[in-house]
């Protein structure tokens, strides 16, 4: 296994991790922004108000993008197992 192969493995793993986490992060970010704007407009300074909508947004993101994320992870792991013999050289 060469250094280039190790770097490719690490880069691919980080890209898959970023792709899989991106829907959760974006839904949470947008929800937090909307709730913050709502709190600023109405002057409601309740700290717990942001948690429930963010949790619901993350569940919605998981329901919408779950099959796509699972497919990406399965494809990555299958390709990793297929390429294992080339790493032994």
Residue pairs with C-beta under 8 A, 6 or more apart in sequence:
1 87
1 88
1 89
5 86
5 87
9 80
12 76
13 76
16 72
16 73
16 76
19 69
19 72
20 69
20 72
20 73
23 61
23 62
23 64
23 65
23 69
24 58
24 61
24 62
26 61
27 57
27 58
27 60
27 61
28 54
28 57
28 58
28 61
30 57
31 53
31 54
31 56
31 57
32 50
32 54
34 53
35 49
35 50
35 53
35 54
36 50
38 44
39 45
39 46
39 49
39 50
